[in-house]
Amino acid sequence: PDNPGGLLQRKFLQQYQERQTPSDEGDTPW
């Protein structure tokens, strides 16, 4: 089975990538 650590890292990575992706939907990180 997948270790929880790896799973957590994957989830975090996905969220981080989504945040990094610049979107012109009025979503400002500031």
mmCIF file of the N, C-alpha and C atoms, coordinates in Angstrom:
data_MODEL
# 
_entry.id   MODEL 
# 
loop_
_atom_site.group_PDB 
_atom_site.id 
_atom_site.type_symbol 
_atom_site.label_atom_id 
_atom_site.label_alt_id 
_atom_site.label_comp_id 
_atom_site.label_asym_id 
_atom_site.label_entity_id 
_atom_site.label_seq_id 
_atom_site.pdbx_PDB_ins_code 
_atom_site.Cartn_x 
_atom_site.Cartn_y 
_atom_site.Cartn_z 
_atom_site.occupancy 
_atom_site.B_iso_or_equiv 
_atom_site.pdbx_formal_charge 
_atom_site.auth_seq_id 
_atom_site.auth_comp_id 
_atom_site.auth_asym_id 
_atom_site.auth_atom_id 
_atom_site.pdbx_PDB_model_num 
ATOM 1  N N  . PRO A 1 1  ? 0.829  -1.221 0.000   1.00 0.00 ? 1  PRO A N  1 
ATOM 2  C CA . PRO A 1 1  ? 0.000  0.000  0.000   1.00 0.00 ? 1  PRO A CA 1 
ATOM 3  C C  . PRO A 1 1  ? 0.862  1.269  0.000   1.00 0.00 ? 1  PRO A C  1 
ATOM 4  N N  . ASP A 1 2  ? 0.270  2.354  -0.487  1.00 0.00 ? 2  ASP A N  1 
ATOM 5  C CA . ASP A 1 2  ? 1.014  3.618  -0.527  1.00 0.00 ? 2  ASP A CA 1 
ATOM 6  C C  . ASP A 1 2  ? 1.222  4.162  0.879   1.00 0.00 ? 2  ASP A C  1 
ATOM 7  N N  . ASN A 1 3  ? 2.446  4.586  1.140   1.00 0.00 ? 3  ASN A N  1 
ATOM 8  C CA . ASN A 1 3  ? 2.735  5.150  2.466   1.00 0.00 ? 3  ASN A CA 1 
ATOM 9  C C  . ASN A 1 3  ? 2.068  6.515  2.586   1.00 0.00 ? 3  ASN A C  1 
ATOM 10 N N  . PRO A 1 4  ? 1.523  6.815  3.750   1.00 0.00 ? 4  PRO A N  1 
ATOM 11 C CA . PRO A 1 4  ? 0.816  8.086  3.959   1.00 0.00 ? 4  PRO A CA 1 
ATOM 12 C C  . PRO A 1 4  ? 1.714  9.288  3.674   1.00 0.00 ? 4  PRO A C  1 
ATOM 13 N N  . GLY A 1 5  ? 2.999  9.166  3.967   1.00 0.00 ? 5  GLY A N  1 
ATOM 14 C CA . GLY A 1 5  ? 3.918  10.278 3.711   1.00 0.00 ? 5  GLY A CA 1 
ATOM 15 C C  . GLY A 1 5  ? 3.932  10.630 2.231   1.00 0.00 ? 5  GLY A C  1 
ATOM 16 N N  . GLY A 1 6  ? 4.094  9.633  1.386   1.00 0.00 ? 6  GLY A N  1 
ATOM 17 C CA . GLY A 1 6  ? 4.130  9.882  -0.055  1.00 0.00 ? 6  GLY A CA 1 
ATOM 18 C C  . GLY A 1 6  ? 2.810  10.466 -0.536  1.00 0.00 ? 6  GLY A C  1 
ATOM 19 N N  . LEU A 1 7  ? 1.717  9.896  -0.028  1.00 0.00 ? 7  LEU A N  1 
ATOM 20 C CA . LEU A 1 7  ? 0.397  10.387 -0.438  1.00 0.00 ? 7  LEU A CA 1 
ATOM 21 C C  . LEU A 1 7  ? 0.253  11.860 -0.079  1.00 0.00 ? 7  LEU A C  1 
ATOM 22 N N  . LEU A 1 8  ? 0.662  12.196 1.145   1.00 0.00 ? 8  LEU A N  1 
ATOM 23 C CA . LEU A 1 8  ? 0.555  13.592 1.591   1.00 0.00 ? 8  LEU A CA 1 
ATOM 24 C C  . LEU A 1 8  ? 1.401  14.488 0.691   1.00 0.00 ? 8  LEU A C  1 
ATOM 25 N N  . GLN A 1 9  ? 2.605  14.025 0.391   1.00 0.00 ? 9  GLN A N  1 
ATOM 26 C CA . GLN A 1 9  ? 3.494  14.824 -0.462  1.00 0.00 ? 9  GLN A CA 1 
ATOM 27 C C  . GLN A 1 9  ? 2.851  15.051 -1.825  1.00 0.00 ? 9  GLN A C  1 
ATOM 28 N N  . ARG A 1 10 ? 2.242  13.992 -2.360  1.00 0.00 ? 10 ARG A N  1 
ATOM 29 C CA . ARG A 1 10 ? 1.616  14.111 -3.684  1.00 0.00 ? 10 ARG A CA 1 
ATOM 30 C C  . ARG A 1 10 ? 0.498  15.145 -3.645  1.00 0.00 ? 10 ARG A C  1 
ATOM 31 N N  . LYS A 1 11 ? -0.318 15.056 -2.600  1.00 0.00 ? 11 LYS A N  1 
ATOM 32 C CA . LYS A 1 11 ? -1.435 16.002 -2.467  1.00 0.00 ? 11 LYS A CA 1 
ATOM 33 C C  . LYS A 1 11 ? -0.891 17.430 -2.379  1.00 0.00 ? 11 LYS A C  1 
ATOM 34 N N  . PHE A 1 12 ? 0.122  17.606 -1.549  1.00 0.00 ? 12 PHE A N  1 
ATOM 35 C CA . PHE A 1 12 ? 0.709  18.935 -1.365  1.00 0.00 ? 12 PHE A CA 1 
ATOM 36 C C  . PHE A 1 12 ? 1.280  19.447 -2.687  1.00 0.00 ? 12 PHE A C  1 
ATOM 37 N N  . LEU A 1 13 ? 1.957  18.546 -3.410  1.00 0.00 ? 13 LEU A N  1 
ATOM 38 C CA . LEU A 1 13 ? 2.554  18.939 -4.689  1.00 0.00 ? 13 LEU A CA 1 
ATOM 39 C C  . LEU A 1 13 ? 1.476  19.408 -5.658  1.00 0.00 ? 13 LEU A C  1 
ATOM 40 N N  . GLN A 1 14 ? 0.382  18.652 -5.729  1.00 0.00 ? 14 GLN A N  1 
ATOM 41 C CA . GLN A 1 14 ? -0.705 19.016 -6.643  1.00 0.00 ? 14 GLN A CA 1 
ATOM 42 C C  . GLN A 1 14 ? -1.228 20.404 -6.308  1.00 0.00 ? 14 GLN A C  1 
ATOM 43 N N  . GLN A 1 15 ? -1.487 20.642 -5.035  1.00 0.00 ? 15 GLN A N  1 
ATOM 44 C CA . GLN A 1 15 ? -2.007 21.944 -4.614  1.00 0.00 ? 15 GLN A CA 1 
ATOM 45 C C  . GLN A 1 15 ? -0.986 23.042 -4.938  1.00 0.00 ? 15 GLN A C  1 
ATOM 46 N N  . TYR A 1 16 ? 0.278  22.766 -4.673  1.00 0.00 ? 16 TYR A N  1 
ATOM 47 C CA . TYR A 1 16 ? 1.333  23.751 -4.921  1.00 0.00 ? 16 TYR A CA 1 
ATOM 48 C C  . TYR A 1 16 ? 1.396  24.091 -6.409  1.00 0.00 ? 16 TYR A C  1 
ATOM 49 N N  . GLN A 1 17 ? 1.343  23.059 -7.255  1.00 0.00 ? 17 GLN A N  1 
ATOM 50 C CA . GLN A 1 17 ? 1.386  23.285 -8.699  1.00 0.00 ? 17 GLN A CA 1 
ATOM 51 C C  . GLN A 1 17 ? 0.198  24.127 -9.138  1.00 0.00 ? 17 GLN A C  1 
ATOM 52 N N  . GLU A 1 18 ? -0.984 23.806 -8.613  1.00 0.00 ? 18 GLU A N  1 
ATOM 53 C CA . GLU A 1 18 ? -2.178 24.570 -8.982  1.00 0.00 ? 18 GLU A CA 1 
ATOM 54 C C  . GLU A 1 18 ? -2.000 26.034 -8.596  1.00 0.00 ? 18 GLU A C  1 
ATOM 55 N N  . ARG A 1 19 ? -1.393 26.256 -7.442  1.00 0.00 ? 19 ARG A N  1 
ATOM 56 C CA . ARG A 1 19 ? -1.180 27.634 -6.975  1.00 0.00 ? 19 ARG A CA 1 
ATOM 57 C C  . ARG A 1 19 ? -0.180 28.341 -7.878  1.00 0.00 ? 19 ARG A C  1 
ATOM 58 N N  . GLN A 1 20 ? 0.868  27.618 -8.265  1.00 0.00 ? 20 GLN A N  1 
ATOM 59 C CA . GLN A 1 20 ? 1.916  28.226 -9.085  1.00 0.00 ? 20 GLN A CA 1 
ATOM 60 C C  . GLN A 1 20 ? 1.394  28.597 -10.471 1.00 0.00 ? 20 GLN A C  1 
ATOM 61 N N  . THR A 1 21 ? 0.465  27.789 -10.984 1.00 0.00 ? 21 THR A N  1 
ATOM 62 C CA . THR A 1 21 ? -0.060 28.060 -12.323 1.00 0.00 ? 21 THR A CA 1 
ATOM 63 C C  . THR A 1 21 ? -0.784 29.402 -12.347 1.00 0.00 ? 21 THR A C  1 
ATOM 64 N N  . PRO A 1 22 ? -0.308 30.339 -13.161 1.00 0.00 ? 22 PRO A N  1 
ATOM 65 C CA . PRO A 1 22 ? -0.946 31.658 -13.251 1.00 0.00 ? 22 PRO A CA 1 
ATOM 66 C C  . PRO A 1 22 ? -2.289 31.560 -13.954 1.00 0.00 ? 22 PRO A C  1 
ATOM 67 N N  . SER A 1 23 ? -3.339 32.012 -13.279 1.00 0.00 ? 23 SER A N  1 
ATOM 68 C CA . SER A 1 23 ? -4.674 31.952 -13.880 1.00 0.00 ? 23 SER A CA 1 
ATOM 69 C C  . SER A 1 23 ? -5.264 33.356 -13.939 1.00 0.00 ? 23 SER A C  1 
ATOM 70 N N  . ASP A 1 24 ? -5.778 33.734 -15.090 1.00 0.00 ? 24 ASP A N  1 
ATOM 71 C CA . ASP A 1 24 ? -6.365 35.067 -15.237 1.00 0.00 ? 24 ASP A CA 1 
ATOM 72 C C  . ASP A 1 24 ? -7.847 35.027 -14.898 1.00 0.00 ? 24 ASP A C  1 
ATOM 73 N N  . GLU A 1 25 ? -8.137 34.595 -13.682 1.00 0.00 ? 25 GLU A N  1 
ATOM 74 C CA . GLU A 1 25 ? -9.539 34.528 -13.257 1.00 0.00 ? 25 GLU A CA 1 
ATOM 75 C C  . GLU A 1 25 ? -9.788 35.492 -12.101 1.00 0.00 ? 25 GLU A C  1 
ATOM 76 N N  . GLY A 1 26 ? -8.943 36.528 -12.015 1.00 0.00 ? 26 GLY A N  1 
ATOM 77 C CA . GLY A 1 26 ? -9.107 37.473 -10.922 1.00 0.00 ? 26 GLY A CA 1 
ATOM 78 C C  . GLY A 1 26 ? -8.590 36.898 -9.619  1.00 0.00 ? 26 GLY A C  1 
ATOM 79 N N  . ASP A 1 27 ? -7.807 35.837 -9.696  1.00 0.00 ? 27 ASP A N  1 
ATOM 80 C CA . ASP A 1 27 ? -7.278 35.217 -8.473  1.00 0.00 ? 27 ASP A CA 1 
ATOM 81 C C  . ASP A 1 27 ? -5.882 35.766 -8.198  1.00 0.00 ? 27 ASP A C  1 
ATOM 82 N N  . THR A 1 28 ? -5.793 36.759 -7.330  1.00 0.00 ? 28 THR A N  1 
ATOM 83 C CA . THR A 1 28 ? -4.493 37.350 -7.020  1.00 0.00 ? 28 THR A CA 1 
ATOM 84 C C  . THR A 1 28 ? -3.934 36.764 -5.733  1.00 0.00 ? 28 THR A C  1 
ATOM 85 N N  . PRO A 1 29 ? -2.689 36.319 -5.754  1.00 0.00 ? 29 PRO A N  1 
ATOM 86 C CA . PRO A 1 29 ? -2.066 35.708 -4.569  1.00 0.00 ? 29 PRO A CA 1 
ATOM 87 C C  . PRO A 1 29 ? -1.818 36.734 -3.479  1.00 0.00 ? 29 PRO A C  1 
ATOM 88 N N  . TRP A 1 30 ? -1.852 38.008 -3.809  1.00 0.00 ? 30 TRP A N  1 
ATOM 89 C CA . TRP A 1 30 ? -1.587 39.015 -2.773  1.00 0.00 ? 30 TRP A CA 1 
ATOM 90 C C  . TRP A 1 30 ? -2.823 39.179 -1.910  1.00 0.00 ? 30 TRP A C  1 
# 
